[in-house]
């Protein structure tokens, strides 16, 4: 018997060596087999193998090298790093598929299978001289059909001293051999999108039949135009004056079409036949997700739109079909997971001839879930009308819970504009996109403004908490402030004096009276005094304690943090004290801290989501008021502020800045006016306040009105706030604005081609 050319001693019948020395020889041979030498058939020893020679094919180092390459490939796959995977392929594999094709292939598989992730586990590594094989377990996580787990094999080859992977589709799944590929059947596995409701279950958006309405101006009979416009106004809610203005501004000839909006089938059904027979009216029915009344709280609800070509892969991986609509803003975006439901699907393997081979997995769809908001539908609609024609915002909260009853951003927009099956869609989207007033901006949560005098309640709180000022501290409030060297600042009373010639300075005021009269010199004095005495951040820290300089944390809506800097100079300190300079706030932030003043100092997280419910109406998740902090003031300080804000409304001496606006209102209100200098144009008008009626049927409310570039807060924002109070407590307006000829009809206004009214061109009354 020979081994590697050596004669081995014979064994006896029992299989034992016949001579003792033979045992020693066998042991020597066994030891030689463990040494780092190979033998030729003639027994000549070879030199030690080089690191790349086949003699080390089973070494631990080489096995680890193979494992390392496999791990990198699999990890890069899990991270969607296709550029990292590609260089690990063999040269032949790279010749067969280019880098961009390789990436698209993996992206396509991930999209088709709706993969949310990939997990892997290496089970074994086997190394030969020039080849290796890695067996591993792969788990594909599909959002549609769940997990698909398989064991498969990766083959590797040694190229120029480096291990490289021989690529084919079985690296993904063993079923993908011979040109097989994956197909996901998604049709029939998509649940209907759920509705969004107001606080009592009235639909704000739902799947519905609707009709797009528009005008063909060239075909309208001038003699019947007034009657036609009145009918269309009743249907759409658009003022007759706006419809007429759009009609008159349309170019003559060329079959010009003017979109007016859309209404639900229920609204138009009684008049459809009559309208369809009128010249100049075009009615186009369609079915889609429908936003009622041309958009109720559109910045809160948001809108949906079709998946765009560049988004197809992303949304297919999320389980969507290419022709679906997805939430783009507001609750529609935040609540996508609930509103869209859980999609299902069936994942098949098809062969190269396009025939199904096997079904890998299937999962049925689960129903979507409705969202109930805290919005009061009728109140919201009326509030939108109350601010129509202005740029600005209204936020109304339940004072003692933080629930958002009303959130208006003006100008608004019609979310139905983003539904492509709506015949008015293209022109409406163009009008929205080209409007310089930025109708898509949610001014309530994302608009940033200097707060002006509504900030003075914070300055007053800082003054009282500093120990430097008391409610009895007095100040002579004249036309001018001259405590800053080289500067002469003037009070608002001086501006009024220049306008009408008879407004006098406020005179000697206590600190609460300073707030009632909104005396700028008094608050400039406070800011400068605290700064000079080393309390440079007293006011800014108090403002942060009131919630400024950070998001409120409202769930469901995007919001801006605002800006609350510390003063770096006496000038900064003076500006900050009256809410000017670099301080910027959102209307929601102001509404929230005013609610806290009114409820005894409790800061709630503003809440716009009431609950999530099943299609059968069963509550799935309830959102409750959430206390997030308290105002950093003593109870006695808070009481002084409350009484001063009450004085702003009451007709006392020196009279408050808004007493003339609230005369005759039978609901007790406390508040503060504000007039903030803007970067351009007229000042922004503010009014912030709360009620304390303590009625069992109507929780007290708090909120803010902000109107851009119109002038004094007492002239514009305060009247709108009064109307909000009237609407809430009585259900209808009771007093005309000074700029109205009738409710919601301004004396003079200009309507643009997009239907956006400009501020009224009349002179406000003196306070």
C-alpha positions in Angstrom: 0.0 0.0 0.0 1.4 3.4 -1.0 0.6 6.9 0.2 2.2 9.8 -1.7 4.7 7.3 -3.2 5.8 5.7 0.2 5.3 2.1 1.0 3.3 1.5 4.2 4.0 -1.4 6.5 1.6 -4.3 6.1 -1.1 -5.0 8.7 -1.8 -8.4 10.2 -5.1 -10.1 10.0 -6.4 -8.2 13.0 -5.4 -4.9 11.3 -2.4 -4.3 13.6 1.1 -3.4 12.5 3.5 -6.4 12.4 6.5 -4.6 13.7 6.9 -2.0 16.5 8.9 0.4 14.4 6.0 0.7 12.0 3.9 2.5 14.7 6.6 5.2 14.9 6.7 5.5 11.2 2.9 6.0 11.0 3.0 8.6 13.7 5.7 10.4 11.8 3.6 10.4 8.6 0.6 11.7 10.5 2.6 14.5 11.9 3.9 15.3 8.4 0.4 15.6 7.2 -0.2 18.4 9.8 2.9 20.3 8.8 2.8 23.2 6.3 4.4 21.2 3.6 3.0 19.2 0.7 4.6 16.2 -0.9 5.1 15.2 -4.5 4.5 11.6 -5.4 8.3 11.2 -5.1 8.2 12.5 -1.5 10.0 15.8 -2.2 8.9 18.5 0.2 7.4 21.8 -1.3 8.1 25.2 0.1 5.5 26.9 2.3 2.5 28.1 0.3 2.0 31.8 -0.5 -1.1 33.6 0.9 -2.9 33.3 -2.5 -2.0 29.7 -3.3 -4.5 26.9 -3.1 -2.7 25.4 -0.1 -4.4 27.9 2.2 -7.9 27.4 0.8 -9.1 26.0 4.0 -7.3 28.3 6.4 -9.2 30.4 8.9 -7.9 33.6 7.4 -9.2 32.7 3.9 -12.6 31.6 5.4 -12.8 34.9 7.2 -12.0 36.8 4.0 -14.9 35.1 2.2 -17.2 35.7 5.1 -16.2 39.4 5.1 -17.1 39.8 1.4 -20.4 38.1 1.8 -21.3 40.2 4.9 -20.5 43.4 3.1 -22.6 42.5 0.1 -25.6 41.5 2.3 -25.2 44.5 4.6 -25.1 46.9 1.6 -28.2 45.2 0.2 -30.0 45.8 3.5 -28.9 49.4 3.3 -30.0 49.8 -0.3 -26.4 50.6 -1.1 -26.2 49.1 -4.6 -23.2 51.2 -5.5 -21.4 49.4 -2.6 -22.5 46.0 -3.8 -21.6 46.2 -7.4 -17.7 46.3 -7.1 -17.9 43.0 -5.2 -19.1 41.1 -8.3 -16.8 39.0 -10.5 -15.5 40.5 -13.7 -17.8 38.2 -15.7 -20.8 39.3 -13.7 -19.9 43.0 -14.2 -19.6 42.4 -17.9 -23.1 40.9 -17.9 -24.8 43.8 -16.1 -23.7 47.4 -15.8 -23.7 49.3 -12.5 -26.8 51.4 -13.3 -28.7 48.3 -14.6 -27.7 46.4 -11.4 -29.0 49.2 -9.2 -32.3 49.5 -11.1 -32.7 45.7 -11.0 -32.5 45.7 -7.2 -34.7 48.8 -6.9 -37.2 47.2 -9.1 -37.4 44.0 -7.0 -37.7 46.1 -3.8 -40.5 48.1 -5.3 -42.4 45.2 -6.8 -42.2 43.2 -3.6 -42.9 46.3 -1.5 -39.9 45.7 0.7 -39.4 47.7 3.8 -36.2 45.9 4.7 -33.9 42.9 4.4 -32.4 40.7 7.2 -29.8 38.0 6.7 -27.9 35.4 8.6 -24.8 33.5 7.3 -25.2 29.8 8.1 -21.9 28.3 6.7 -18.8 29.1 4.6 -17.1 26.5 2.5 -13.8 27.4 0.8 -12.0 25.6 -2.0 -8.7 26.7 -3.7 -10.2 29.2 -6.1 -13.9 29.1 -5.3 -16.1 29.4 -2.2 -19.7 29.0 -1.3 -21.6 30.9 1.4 -25.0 29.5 2.6 -27.2 32.1 4.2 -30.8 32.7 5.3 -32.5 35.8 3.9 -35.7 37.4 5.2 -37.5 39.9 2.9 -39.9 42.1 4.8 -42.8 43.1 2.6 -45.3 45.7 3.8 -47.9 43.9 1.7 -47.5 40.2 2.2 -45.3 40.0 5.3 -42.0 38.2 5.7 -40.5 35.8 3.1 -37.7 33.7 4.4 -35.5 31.4 2.4 -32.1 29.8 2.5 -29.9 30.3 -0.5 -26.3 30.2 -1.7 -23.7 32.7 -2.8 -20.9 31.5 -5.0 -17.6 33.3 -4.9 -14.4 33.1 -7.0 -10.9 34.2 -6.3 -9.8 37.0 -8.7 -6.4 38.7 -8.5 -6.2 37.7 -4.8 -9.6 39.0 -3.9 -12.9 37.1 -3.4 -15.6 38.2 -5.8 -19.3 37.2 -6.1 -20.8 35.3 -9.0 -24.0 37.2 -9.3 -27.4 35.9 -10.3 -31.0 36.4 -9.0 -30.9 33.4 -6.7 -28.9 35.7 -4.4 -32.3 37.3 -3.6 -34.4 34.2 -3.6 -33.7 30.6 -4.8 -37.0 30.7 -6.8 -35.5 33.3 -9.1 -33.5 30.9 -11.1 -33.5 30.6 -14.9 -34.8 34.1 -15.6 -37.8 33.9 -13.1 -39.0 37.2 -11.6 -41.4 38.5 -9.0 -44.9 40.0 -9.7 -47.0 41.5 -6.9 -50.8 41.5 -7.5 -52.1 44.6 -5.8 -55.4 45.0 -7.5 -58.3 44.3 -5.2 -56.1 44.5 -2.1 -56.5 48.3 -1.5 -59.0 49.5 1.1 -61.0 52.7 0.5 -59.5 55.8 2.0 -61.3 56.8 5.2 -63.0 60.1 5.9 -62.0 63.0 8.1 -64.7 64.4 10.4 -65.2 67.3 12.7 -65.6 67.0 16.5 -69.2 65.7 16.3 -68.9 63.5 13.3 -69.7 65.8 10.4 -67.8 64.9 7.3 -65.1 67.4 6.3 -63.7 65.2 3.5 -65.1 61.9 2.0 -65.4 59.9 -1.1 -68.3 61.5 -3.0 -69.9 62.4 -6.3 -69.3 66.0 -7.2 -69.8 68.5 -10.0 -67.2 71.0 -11.2 -68.8 74.3 -12.0 -67.5 77.0 -14.4 -68.5 79.9 -16.6 -68.2 80.5 -20.3 -68.4 84.3 -20.2 -69.0 84.6 -24.0 -72.1 82.6 -23.7 -73.8 84.3 -20.8 -76.8 86.4 -21.5 -76.2 89.8 -19.9 -79.9 90.2 -19.1 -79.9 87.0 -17.0 -76.4 87.4 -15.5 -77.6 88.7 -12.2 -80.0 85.8 -11.6 -77.4 83.3 -12.7 -74.7 84.8 -10.4 -77.1 84.7 -7.5 -77.9 81.0 -8.1 -74.2 80.2 -8.4 -73.5 82.1 -5.3 -76.0 80.0 -3.4 -74.5 76.8 -4.7 -70.8 77.6 -4.3 -70.8 80.0 -1.3 -68.8 82.5 -3.4 -70.1 86.1 -3.1 -72.0 87.4 -6.1 -69.5 90.3 -6.3 -66.6 87.8 -6.7 -68.4 85.9 -9.4 -69.2 89.1 -11.3 -65.7 90.3 -11.0 -64.3 87.1 -12.4 -66.8 87.2 -15.2 -66.0 90.8 -16.1 -62.2 90.3 -15.9 -62.3 87.3 -18.3 -60.8 88.0 -21.8 -63.5 88.3 -24.5 -63.7 85.6 -27.2 -61.7 82.4 -27.7 -64.2 80.4 -25.6 -62.6 81.4 -22.3 -63.5 79.2 -19.3 -63.6 80.5 -15.7 -63.6 77.8 -13.0 -65.8 78.6 -10.0 -65.3 75.5 -7.9 -67.2 72.3 -7.2 -70.1 71.1 -5.1 -71.3 67.7 -4.0 -74.0 65.9 -5.9 -76.4 66.3 -3.0 -76.1 70.1 -3.2 -76.5 70.4 -6.9 -79.1 67.7 -7.5 -82.2 69.9 -7.1 -80.9 72.5 -9.5 -78.8 70.5 -11.9 -81.4 70.3 -14.7 -82.1 74.1 -14.6 -78.4 75.0 -14.5 -77.5 72.7 -17.3 -80.0 74.4 -19.5 -78.6 77.9 -18.9 -76.2 79.5 -21.3 -72.7 80.2 -20.0 -72.6 77.5 -17.3 -70.6 74.3 -17.6 -71.3 71.4 -15.2 -68.9 68.4 -15.2 -69.7 65.5 -12.8 -66.9 63.4 -11.3 -66.3 61.1 -8.4 -63.3 61.4 -6.1 -62.2 62.3 -2.6 -64.2 65.4 -2.0 -63.5 68.3 0.3 -66.8 69.9 1.2 -67.7 73.6 0.9 -64.6 74.4 -1.2 -62.3 73.4 1.7 -63.2 73.5 5.4 -60.0 74.2 7.4 -57.9 73.3 4.3 -54.6 74.0 6.1 -55.7 71.6 8.9 -57.0 68.8 6.7 -54.4 69.2 3.9 -55.0 67.5 0.6 -54.2 64.4 -1.4 -52.8 64.2 -4.9 -51.6 61.6 -7.4 -48.3 59.8 -7.0 -45.8 61.6 -9.3 -43.6 59.7 -11.7 -40.5 60.3 -9.7 -42.3 58.9 -6.6 -43.5 55.7 -8.0 -40.7 53.5 -6.7 -40.9 55.0 -3.2 -44.6 54.5 -2.9 -44.6 51.0 -4.5 -42.2 50.0 -1.8 -44.7 51.4 0.7 -47.3 49.1 -0.9 -49.2 51.6 -3.0 -50.4 51.2 -6.6 -49.1 53.7 -9.1 -52.5 55.4 -9.6 -53.3 56.1 -6.0 -53.6 59.4 -4.1 -51.5 60.2 -1.1 -51.7 62.8 1.7 -49.5 65.8 1.0 -50.1 68.1 4.0 -52.1 68.5 7.2 -54.1 65.6 8.7 -54.1 63.9 5.3 -50.4 63.6 5.4 -50.0 62.9 9.2 -52.8 60.4 9.2 -51.8 58.5 6.0 -51.3 55.3 7.9 -54.8 55.4 9.4 -56.7 56.9 6.4 -55.1 54.6 3.8 -55.5 51.4 5.8 -53.3 48.3 5.5 -52.9 47.2 1.9 -52.6 43.5 1.0 -51.3 41.7 -2.0 -50.3 38.4 -3.5 -46.6 37.9 -4.5 -46.0 35.5 -7.4 -42.9 34.1 -9.2 -43.3 34.2 -13.0 -41.0 32.4 -15.4 -39.1 33.9 -18.3 -42.1 33.2 -20.6 -44.4 35.3 -18.4 -46.3 32.5 -16.8 -46.9 32.2 -13.1 -44.8 29.5 -11.4 -45.8 29.8 -7.8 -47.4 32.1 -5.2 -44.9 33.0 -2.6 -47.2 34.8 -0.2 -50.6 36.5 0.2 -52.1 38.9 2.7 -55.6 40.4 2.7 -56.2 44.1 3.1 -57.3 45.6 6.5 -59.8 48.4 6.6 -58.8 52.0 6.9 -59.6 54.1 10.0 -61.3 57.5 10.2 -59.9 60.5 11.9 -62.1 62.8 14.0 -60.6 66.3 14.4 -61.4 68.8 17.1 -62.6 71.3 14.5 -66.1 72.7 14.8 -67.3 72.6 11.2 -69.9 75.4 11.3 -67.8 77.6 13.5 -64.8 77.0 11.2 -66.8 77.9 8.0 -68.1 81.1 9.6 -64.6 82.1 10.9 -63.2 81.6 7.4 -65.8 84.0 6.1 -65.0 86.4 8.9 -61.4 86.8 7.7 -62.2 86.6 3.9 -60.4 89.3 2.0 -57.4 89.6 4.3 -54.1 87.8 4.7 -53.9 86.5 8.2 -54.8 83.8 10.6 -57.3 83.0 13.3 -56.7 80.3 16.0 -59.5 79.6 18.6 -58.9 77.0 21.4 -61.0 75.6 24.1 -59.4 77.7 26.9 -59.2 74.9 29.4 -58.2 72.0 27.2 -56.1 73.2 24.3 -58.5 71.7 21.7 -58.5 73.6 18.4 -62.0 74.6 17.4 -61.0 76.9 14.6 -57.9 77.4 12.6 -58.0 79.8 9.7 -55.2 80.7 7.4 -56.2 83.3 4.8 -56.2 83.3 1.9 -57.3 79.7 1.9 -57.3 77.2 -1.0 -59.6 74.6 -2.4 -58.1 71.1 -1.8 -60.3 69.8 -4.7 -57.9 71.6 -7.0 -55.4 68.7 -6.6 -57.8 66.1 -7.9 -57.0 65.5 -11.6 -60.4 64.1 -12.4 -61.9 67.5 -11.4 -62.3 69.4 -14.7 -61.3 72.6 -12.9 -58.2 71.1 -11.5 -55.5 72.5 -13.9 -56.6 76.1 -13.8 -57.2 76.0 -10.1 -53.8 74.6 -9.4 -52.2 77.3 -11.6 -54.1 80.0 -9.7 -52.9 78.6 -6.4 -49.3 78.2 -7.4 -49.1 81.7 -9.0 -50.8 83.6 -6.2 -48.3 85.8 -4.5 -50.3 85.6 -1.3 -49.1 82.0 -0.8 -52.4 80.3 -0.1 -50.8 77.0 0.7 -48.9 78.5 3.7 -50.5 77.7 7.0 -50.1 81.2 8.5 -51.5 79.9 11.8 -48.7 77.4 12.5 -46.0 78.4 10.1 -46.3 82.1 9.6 -43.7 84.0 11.6 -44.5 87.5 12.8 -43.3 90.1 15.3 -45.9 90.0 18.0 -46.0 93.7 18.8 -48.0 94.7 21.8 -49.6 91.2 22.5 -46.1 90.5 23.8 -46.5 93.1 26.5 -48.3 90.7 28.8 -45.0 88.7 28.9 -42.9 91.9 29.6 -45.4 92.8 32.3 -45.0 89.3 33.8 -41.2 89.6 33.8 -41.4 93.1 35.4 -43.5 91.9 38.2 -41.5 88.7 38.8 -38.2 90.6 38.8 -39.0 92.5 42.0 -38.2 95.8 40.3 -41.8 96.6 39.5 -45.1 96.3 41.3 -48.7 96.8 40.3 -48.4 100.3 41.9 -45.3 101.3 39.9 -46.1 104.4 37.9 -44.7 106.0 34.8 -45.5 109.2 33.0 -46.5 108.0 29.5 -46.0 110.9 27.0 -45.6 111.1 23.3 -41.9 110.3 23.4 -39.3 108.0 25.0 -35.8 109.5 25.4 -34.1 107.2 27.8 -31.9 105.7 25.1 -29.0 108.0 24.4 -29.2 109.5 21.0 -32.7 108.1 20.2 -36.2 109.6 20.5 -38.9 107.0 20.1 -42.6 107.9 20.0 -45.7 106.3 21.3 -48.7 105.2 19.2 -50.7 108.2 20.6 -48.4 110.5 18.8 -49.1 108.7 15.5 -52.8 109.2 16.2 -52.2 112.8 17.0 -50.6 113.3 13.7 -53.5 111.7 12.0 -56.4 113.5 13.7 -54.9 116.3 15.7 -56.7 115.6 19.0 -55.3 112.4 20.6 -53.5 113.2 23.8 -50.7 111.3 25.7 -51.9 108.7 28.2 -50.3 110.5 31.2 -49.4 109.0 34.5 -50.1 105.3 34.5 -49.7 102.4 36.9 -48.2 99.2 35.5 -51.6 97.5 34.8 -52.9 100.8 33.3 -49.8 100.8 31.1 -50.9 97.5 29.6 -54.5 98.7 29.3 -53.4 101.7 27.4 -50.6 99.8 25.7 -48.1 102.6 26.5 -44.9 101.9 24.5 -42.7 104.3 26.6 -43.6 102.4 29.8 -42.6 99.0 28.4 -39.5 100.4 26.7 -38.6 101.7 30.2 -39.1 98.2 31.7 -37.0 96.5 29.1 -34.1 99.1 29.5 -34.3 99.0 33.3 -34.1 95.2 33.5 -31.2 95.2 31.0 -29.2 97.9 32.8 -29.7 96.1 36.2 -28.1 92.9 34.9 -31.3 91.0 34.2 -30.6 91.0 30.5 -32.5 87.8 29.8 -35.4 88.2 32.2 -37.9 89.0 29.5 -36.6 86.5 26.9 -36.6 83.7 29.6 -40.1 84.6 30.6 -41.1 84.4 26.9 -39.7 80.9 26.6 -41.6 80.0 29.8 -44.7 81.2 27.9 -43.9 78.8 25.1 -42.2 81.1 22.6 -39.1 80.1 20.6 -40.1 76.5 20.2 -42.9 74.5 18.6 -46.0 74.0 20.6 -45.9 70.3 19.8 -49.3 70.2 18.1 -49.8 66.7 16.6 -50.9 66.5 13.0 -49.6 69.8 11.6 -46.3 71.2 10.6 -45.3 74.2 12.6 -42.4 76.7 12.9 -40.5 77.2 16.1 -40.3 81.0 15.9 -37.4 83.0 17.2 -36.8 84.1 20.8 -33.3 85.7 21.1 -31.7 87.2 24.1 -31.1 90.9 23.8 -27.4 91.8 23.0 -27.7 95.6 23.6 -30.0 98.2 25.2 -31.6 98.8 21.8 -32.4 95.0 21.6 -33.8 95.1 25.1 -36.1 98.1 24.3 -37.3 96.5 21.1 -37.9 93.2 22.7 -40.1 94.7 25.5 -42.8 95.7 23.0 -42.5 92.5 20.8 -40.4 94.0 18.0 -36.8 93.5 16.9 -35.8 89.9 16.2 -38.6 88.1 18.1 -40.9 86.1 15.8 -43.9 84.1 16.8 -46.7 82.0 15.2 -50.4 82.9 15.9 -50.7 79.4 17.4 -48.1 80.1 20.0 -49.8 83.4 21.0 -53.2 81.7 21.2 -51.7 79.0 23.4 -50.1 81.3 26.0 -53.2 83.6 26.1 -55.3 80.5 26.8 -52.9 79.7 29.7 -53.4 83.2 31.1 -57.1 82.7 31.0 -57.2 79.2 32.5 -55.0 80.0 35.5 -51.5 79.3 34.1 -51.8 75.9 32.5 -50.1 75.4 29.2 -51.7 72.6 27.1 -50.4 71.1 24.0 -52.7 72.4 21.2 -54.8 69.5 20.0 -56.4 69.1 16.6 -56.8 65.3 16.5 -59.7 64.0 18.7 -59.7 60.3 17.9 -59.0 57.5 15.5 -62.0 55.3 14.8 -62.9 52.2 12.8 -65.2 52.4 9.9 -67.9 51.1 12.2 -67.3 54.1 14.5 -65.6 52.2 17.3 -62.8 54.2 19.0 -59.4 52.9 18.3 -57.3 55.6 19.8 -58.4 58.6 21.8 -56.4 61.8 22.1 -56.9 63.7 25.3 -55.8 67.1 26.5 -52.1 67.1 27.5 -50.7 69.5 30.1 -47.2 70.4 29.0 -46.3 73.1 31.6 -47.3 76.1 33.6 -46.6 79.8 33.1 -43.6 80.7 35.3 -45.4 83.3 37.3 -46.9 83.6 40.8 -50.7 83.5 41.2 -50.8 87.2 42.2 -48.8 88.1 39.1 -51.2 86.2 36.9 -54.2 87.9 38.5 -52.8 91.4 37.8 -52.3 90.4 34.1 -55.8 89.1 33.9 -57.3 92.2 35.4 -55.3 94.4 33.0 -56.4 92.4 30.0 -60.0 92.8 31.2 -59.3 96.6 31.4 -58.3 96.6 27.7 -62.0 95.7 26.9 -63.8 97.8 29.5 -64.7 101.4 29.1 -62.6 102.8 31.9 -60.2 105.7 32.4 -57.7 105.7 30.9 -59.7 103.7 28.5 -58.5 100.5 27.0 -57.4 100.2 23.4 -60.3 98.0 22.4 -63.2 99.2 24.6 -65.0 100.8 21.6 -64.9 97.5 19.7 -66.6 95.4 22.4 -69.3 97.8 23.5 -72.6 96.0 23.8 -71.1 92.5 23.8 -72.8 90.5 26.5 -70.0 87.9 26.8 -67.2 88.8 29.3 -63.9 89.0 27.4 -60.3 89.9 28.3 -57.7 90.6 25.7 -54.8 92.6 24.3 -54.4 94.5 21.1 -51.2 94.6 19.1 -49.8 96.6 16.2 -46.5 95.1 15.0 -44.2 97.0 12.6 -43.7 94.8 9.6 -40.6 94.5 7.3 -42.6 96.1 4.6 -46.0 97.7 4.2 -48.5 98.7 6.9 -48.2 97.1 10.4 -49.7 93.7 11.2 -52.8 93.9 13.4 -53.2 91.6 16.4 -55.8 90.8 18.9 -55.4 88.0 21.5 -58.0 87.2 24.2 -60.2 84.8 26.0 -63.7 84.6 27.5 -64.7 83.8 31.0 -68.5 83.3 30.6 -68.4 79.9 32.5 -71.4 78.6 30.7 -72.1 74.8 31.0 -73.2 74.5 27.4 -70.2 76.4 25.9 -66.7 75.9 27.2 -64.8 79.2 27.4 -62.5 79.9 24.5 -59.2 81.7 23.9 -57.5 82.7 20.7 -55.9 85.2 18.4 -56.6 87.1 15.2 -53.7 88.2 13.1 -54.1 90.3 9.9 -51.2 91.2 7.8 -50.3 94.8 6.7 -53.5 96.6 7.5 -52.7 98.8 10.4 -53.9 99.0 14.1 -54.9 95.9 16.0 -57.8 97.7 17.5 -59.1 98.8 14.1 -58.9 95.4 12.3 -58.1 92.4 14.5 -60.3 93.3 17.5 -63.5 93.6 15.4 -62.8 90.2 13.8 -62.2 88.7 17.3 -65.5 90.2 18.4 -67.3 88.5 15.5 -65.6 85.2 16.5 -67.1 85.5 20.0 -70.5 86.3 18.5 -70.4 83.3 16.2 -69.4 81.0 19.0 -71.8 82.0 21.6 -74.8 83.0 19.5 -74.3 81.2 16.2 -74.4 84.3 14.1 -72.8 87.8 13.7 -74.5 90.6 15.6 -72.5 93.7 14.6 -71.2 94.8 11.3 -67.5 95.5 10.8 -67.0 99.1 10.2 -65.8 98.2 6.7 -68.9 96.2 5.8 -72.1 97.2 4.0 -73.7 93.9 5.1 -72.4 90.7 6.8 -69.4 89.4 4.9 -69.8 92.1 2.2 -67.1 94.8 2.3 -68.0 98.4 1.4 -65.1 98.6 -1.0 -62.8 95.7 -2.1 -60.8 94.5 -5.0 -61.1 90.9 -6.2 -58.2 89.5 -8.2 -58.6 87.0 -11.0 -57.8 84.2 -8.5 -60.7 85.3 -6.3 -58.6 86.8 -3.5 -60.0 90.0 -2.1 -57.6 92.8 -1.0 -58.1 94.8 2.3 -61.0 97.2 2.3 -60.2 100.7 1.0 -62.0 102.7 3.8 -60.8 104.7 6.8 -61.1 103.2 10.2 -62.8 105.0 13.1 -60.8 106.5 15.9 -60.7 104.6 19.3 
